[in-house]
Amino acid sequence: MRLLLNIKNQSIIEIQLIKNKHIIDVAHLTISRNLDTLLIRAIDKVLSRNRIDRLSLIILEIPTKLKDEAVSNMIIRTTKAGLEV
């Protein structure tokens, strides 16, 4: 299982759950002030909706290039690091 956090534009993040190169589920998230809480809740909803345990995720990918100084970048990278532990 892979979880992709794909930033579509400056206001939308697409969360994709992928198994064997097939997209199982997709969720869209609007970037706002409380991005950290929204991102964690959206990931939790995608995983629970598909009855997936966090430990069964093999990899969490961020396929888009992010600006290093952006706060949303820091939040996304921190979420990635937390899920990979």
TAKA-V705862 format. One record per residue. N is the residue number from 0. RES is the residue in one small letter. PHI is phi in radians with two decimals (none if undefined). Layout:
# TAKA-V705862
n->{N & N}
res->{RES & RES}
phi->{PHI & PHI}
This chain:
# TAKA-V705862
n->{0 & 1 & 2 & 3 & 4 & 5 & 6 & 7 & 8 & 9 & 10 & 11 & 12 & 13 & 14 & 15 & 16 & 17 & 18 & 19 & 20 & 21 & 22 & 23 & 24 & 25 & 26 & 27 & 28 & 29 & 30 & 31 & 32 & 33 & 34 & 35 & 36 & 37 & 38 & 39 & 40 & 41 & 42 & 43 & 44 & 45 & 46 & 47 & 48 & 49 & 50 & 51 & 52 & 53 & 54 & 55 & 56 & 57 & 58 & 59 & 60 & 61 & 62 & 63 & 64 & 65 & 66 & 67 & 68 & 69 & 70 & 71 & 72 & 73 & 74 & 75 & 76 & 77 & 78 & 79 & 80 & 81 & 82 & 83 & 84}
res->{m & r & l & l & l & n & i & k & n & q & s & i & i & e & i & q & l & i & k & n & k & h & i & i & d & v & a & h & l & t & i & s & r & n & l & d & t & l & l & i & r & a & i & d & k & v & l & s & r & n & r & i & d & r & l & s & l & i & i & l & e & i & p & t & k & l & k & d & e & a & v & s & n & m & i & i & r & t & t & k & a & g & l & e & v}
phi->{none & -2.23 & -2.12 & -1.84 & -1.89 & -1.87 & -1.54 & -1.30 & -2.64 & -1.27 & -2.22 & -2.30 & -2.00 & -1.85 & -1.87 & -2.07 & -1.80 & -2.15 & -2.33 & 0.92 & 1.16 & -2.02 & -1.35 & -1.56 & -2.63 & -2.36 & -2.35 & -1.98 & -2.28 & -1.55 & -1.26 & -2.54 & -1.03 & -1.73 & -1.04 & -1.04 & -1.18 & -1.12 & -1.15 & -1.13 & -1.13 & -1.14 & -1.11 & -1.08 & -1.13 & -1.11 & -1.18 & -1.26 & -1.10 & -1.78 & 0.94 & -1.93 & -1.49 & -1.00 & -1.23 & -1.47 & -1.27 & -1.46 & -2.60 & -2.04 & -1.97 & -2.16 & -1.29 & -1.63 & -1.39 & -2.00 & -1.32 & -1.13 & -1.53 & -1.28 & -1.15 & -1.08 & -1.09 & -1.09 & -1.16 & -1.15 & -1.17 & -1.15 & -1.11 & -1.06 & -1.11 & -1.18 & -1.33 & -1.48 & -1.31}
